[in-house]
C-alpha cells in the first residue's frame, strides 16, 4: 500500500486498480470502471474524491501531438542562474512563456532544466534570445534539441 505521510492516508489495491484504468484511458466512464472491478459506481466516485483530496490525482489532461499541431521542435534547456535565490522569480517569469512546458529545479550543472516546444528553429531562437534569456537572474542557457521522442509514459503502479 502507498501512504501519503502528511495526512497518514493509505490507498489500497482497489485505488491502484482504478488509477491504472484511468492512466490507460482517462475518458473511461466510472460506470465501466466499476463494472470491470466489480464494485458500484458510487464506490468509484468516493474513491476518486479521496484520491483527489490526497493529491494523488491532480487533474486530467488532453494530450495532443505537438508536431501534428505545427510545433516541430522540442528542446531541453539547461538554465544557469546567477544566484539560487533568484529561482522563485525566474520560475514566475518562465511560467509566462507558453513554450516552456516543463520546468525542474535541479542539482548538478544546471540550476533549472526546462522542456520547450516551438514551431521551428526560428521560433526557438526567438524564445531563447528574446524571452528566456531576458529573464532577470538567468546567466546563460544550454540547449539540446530532441531528434525524436522514443518513450513517454507515466509511472507504472
Order of alpha helices (4+ residues) and beta strands (2+ residues): beta-beta-alpha-alpha-alpha-beta-alpha-beta-beta-alpha-beta
